């Protein structure tokens, strides 16, 4: 189950932890956990602790897995490579109500992670839809990473909710291997678990 705090987990958290998250060896990283703001957030922390810190921030509807190769490369080069799953994504908690998601909450989680790890002015490597979170931490260096562009229809209130929460676009249409597709679909096994995706796009739109 990896490194975690000594506290009781919810049934949903235990069920998520019981799954195989290695995806054919494409995600070999040890899970770590940050408990803050009444939720549990997942992150990985690779490379030497005294290396220059990089915090990788995924876009929507992805999670830290999108940086799996860069994490290994940067850590091997001597950097401290960190990636975390925002609320509603990856192995982090997924509140069911879209009203529970906000930019302010995401920013507070990022700051809590930086403080927990004792990072001083880390570089924030953010995919496009995560840029508002990164830029709200004004003291940090921000490096942009592109992400696939979602169809405009996916950003509309009703059709977008159906495309993202029902059909699970764009993951199902992307040119991915079997392990990669499974890795991107696995964090959101139910309609309710996909509320963070819709909330994130609503803010970005």
C-alpha positions as CSV (number, residue, x, y, z in Angstrom):
1,X,0.0,0.0,0.0
2,X,3.0,2.3,0.2
3,X,3.9,5.1,2.5
4,X,0.8,6.5,4.2
5,X,-0.2,8.3,7.4
6,X,-1.4,6.3,10.4
7,X,-5.1,7.0,10.1
8,X,-8.2,5.0,9.2
9,X,-9.0,4.9,5.5
10,X,-12.5,5.1,4.1
11,X,-14.0,2.0,2.2
12,X,-13.5,3.8,-1.1
13,X,-9.8,4.5,-0.3
14,X,-9.2,0.9,0.7
15,X,-10.9,-0.4,-2.5
16,X,-8.7,1.9,-4.6
17,X,-5.6,0.9,-2.8
18,X,-6.4,-2.8,-3.3
19,X,-6.1,-2.5,-7.1
20,X,-3.0,-3.1,-9.1
21,X,-1.6,0.3,-10.1
22,X,1.5,-0.9,-11.9
23,X,-0.1,-1.2,-15.3
24,X,2.2,-3.8,-16.8
25,X,5.2,-2.2,-15.1
26,X,4.7,1.2,-16.8
27,X,4.1,2.9,-13.4
28,X,6.8,1.5,-11.0
29,X,6.6,4.4,-8.4
30,X,5.9,4.0,-4.7
31,X,2.7,5.8,-3.7
32,X,2.9,8.4,-1.0
33,X,0.0,10.3,0.7
34,X,-0.7,13.8,1.8
35,X,-3.7,14.2,4.2
36,X,-4.9,17.8,4.1
37,X,-8.2,19.7,3.9
38,X,-10.1,16.6,4.9
39,X,-9.0,14.7,1.8
40,X,-6.2,12.3,0.8
41,X,-3.9,13.2,-2.1
42,X,-1.5,10.9,-3.9
43,X,2.0,11.8,-4.9
44,X,5.3,10.2,-5.8
45,X,8.7,11.5,-4.9
46,X,11.7,10.2,-6.9
47,X,15.4,11.1,-7.0
48,X,17.9,12.5,-4.5
49,X,16.3,14.7,-1.8
50,X,19.0,17.3,-2.2
51,X,18.4,17.5,-6.0
52,X,16.7,20.5,-7.7
53,X,13.0,20.0,-7.1
54,X,10.5,19.7,-9.9
55,X,6.8,19.3,-9.2
56,X,4.9,17.8,-12.2
57,X,1.2,18.9,-12.5
58,X,-1.1,16.9,-14.8
59,X,-3.9,18.4,-16.9
60,X,-7.4,17.2,-17.4
61,X,-8.5,14.4,-17.6
62,X,-5.1,12.9,-16.8
63,X,-3.0,12.1,-13.7
64,X,0.6,11.8,-12.7
65,X,1.0,8.8,-15.0
66,X,1.3,11.2,-17.9
67,X,4.7,12.2,-16.6
68,X,5.9,8.6,-16.0
69,X,8.9,8.8,-18.4
70,X,10.0,12.3,-17.4
71,X,9.9,11.4,-13.7
72,X,12.4,8.5,-14.3
73,X,14.6,10.6,-16.6
74,X,14.8,13.6,-14.3
75,X,15.5,11.5,-11.2
76,X,18.2,9.6,-13.0
77,X,19.8,12.9,-13.9
78,X,19.9,14.0,-10.2
79,X,16.8,16.0,-9.9
80,X,14.1,15.5,-7.2
81,X,11.1,14.6,-9.3
82,X,7.7,14.9,-7.7
83,X,4.3,14.4,-9.2
84,X,0.9,14.6,-7.5
85,X,-2.7,13.9,-8.4
86,X,-5.0,16.8,-8.0
87,X,-8.2,16.4,-6.1
88,X,-10.6,14.3,-8.3
89,X,-7.8,12.6,-10.3
90,X,-5.5,9.6,-10.2
91,X,-5.3,8.0,-6.8
92,X,-6.4,11.1,-4.9
93,X,-9.8,11.4,-3.4
94,X,-12.7,12.2,-5.7
95,X,-15.6,14.1,-4.1
96,X,-18.9,13.3,-5.9
97,X,-20.2,16.9,-5.9
98,X,-18.8,19.3,-8.5
99,X,-19.3,22.1,-6.0
100,X,-16.5,20.6,-3.9
101,X,-13.9,21.5,-6.5
102,X,-12.4,25.0,-6.9
103,X,-9.2,26.7,-8.0
104,X,-8.7,28.0,-4.5
105,X,-8.8,24.5,-3.1
106,X,-6.4,23.1,-5.7
107,X,-4.0,25.9,-4.9
108,X,-4.2,25.2,-1.1
109,X,-3.4,21.5,-1.8
110,X,-0.3,22.4,-3.9
111,X,1.0,24.7,-1.2
112,X,0.4,22.1,1.5
113,X,2.4,19.6,-0.6
114,X,5.3,22.0,-1.1
115,X,5.3,22.8,2.7
116,X,5.1,19.1,3.6
117,X,8.1,18.2,1.5
118,X,10.1,21.3,2.6
119,X,10.6,22.5,-1.0
120,X,12.0,25.9,-1.6
121,X,11.0,27.6,-4.9
122,X,10.5,24.3,-6.8
123,X,9.9,24.5,-10.5
124,X,6.3,23.7,-11.3
125,X,6.0,21.7,-14.6
126,X,2.3,22.1,-15.5
127,X,0.2,20.9,-18.4
128,X,-2.0,23.6,-19.9
129,X,-5.1,23.1,-17.8
130,X,-3.0,23.0,-14.6
131,X,-1.4,26.3,-15.3
132,X,-3.8,28.4,-13.3
133,X,-3.0,26.4,-10.2
134,X,0.7,26.7,-10.8
135,X,0.6,30.4,-11.5
136,X,-1.4,31.1,-8.4
137,X,1.7,30.1,-6.4
138,X,3.4,33.3,-7.6
139,X,6.8,32.6,-6.0
140,X,7.4,29.5,-8.0
141,X,9.0,29.0,-11.4
142,X,6.4,27.7,-13.9
143,X,7.2,25.6,-16.9
144,X,4.4,24.8,-19.3
145,X,3.8,21.4,-20.9
146,X,1.3,21.0,-23.7
147,X,-1.6,18.5,-23.4
148,X,-4.0,17.1,-26.0
149,X,-6.8,19.6,-26.8
150,X,-10.3,18.5,-25.9
151,X,-13.1,18.9,-28.4
152,X,-15.0,22.2,-27.8
153,X,-18.2,20.2,-27.3
154,X,-16.6,18.6,-24.2
155,X,-16.7,22.0,-22.5
156,X,-20.4,22.5,-22.9
157,X,-22.5,21.9,-19.7
158,X,-24.7,19.0,-20.8
159,X,-23.1,17.4,-23.8
160,X,-19.7,17.8,-22.2
161,X,-20.8,16.0,-19.1
162,X,-22.0,13.1,-21.3
163,X,-18.9,12.9,-23.4
164,X,-16.5,13.0,-20.4
165,X,-18.4,11.2,-17.7
166,X,-20.3,8.7,-19.9
167,X,-18.2,8.1,-23.1
168,X,-15.0,9.0,-21.3
169,X,-13.5,11.0,-24.1
170,X,-10.7,11.7,-25.1
171,X,-9.1,8.6,-23.5
172,X,-11.1,6.1,-25.4
173,X,-10.2,7.7,-28.8
174,X,-6.5,8.3,-28.0
175,X,-3.8,6.3,-29.7
176,X,-2.7,4.4,-26.5
177,X,-1.4,1.0,-25.7
178,X,-3.6,-1.3,-23.7
179,X,-1.6,-0.6,-20.5
180,X,-1.7,3.1,-21.1
181,X,-5.5,3.2,-21.8
182,X,-6.1,1.1,-18.7
183,X,-3.9,3.5,-16.6
184,X,-5.9,6.5,-17.7
185,X,-9.3,4.9,-17.2
186,X,-8.6,3.1,-13.9
187,X,-8.9,6.1,-11.6
188,X,-12.5,6.9,-12.6
189,X,-14.5,3.6,-12.4
190,X,-17.9,5.2,-11.8
191,X,-19.9,8.2,-13.1
192,X,-19.7,9.9,-9.7
193,X,-15.9,9.6,-9.6
194,X,-15.6,11.8,-12.7
195,X,-17.0,14.9,-11.2
196,X,-13.6,16.5,-10.8
197,X,-13.0,16.2,-14.6
198,X,-16.1,18.2,-15.4
199,X,-15.5,20.8,-12.6
200,X,-11.9,21.3,-13.9
201,X,-13.0,21.9,-17.5
202,X,-15.8,24.2,-16.3
203,X,-13.3,26.4,-14.5
204,X,-10.9,26.4,-17.6
205,X,-13.7,27.2,-20.0
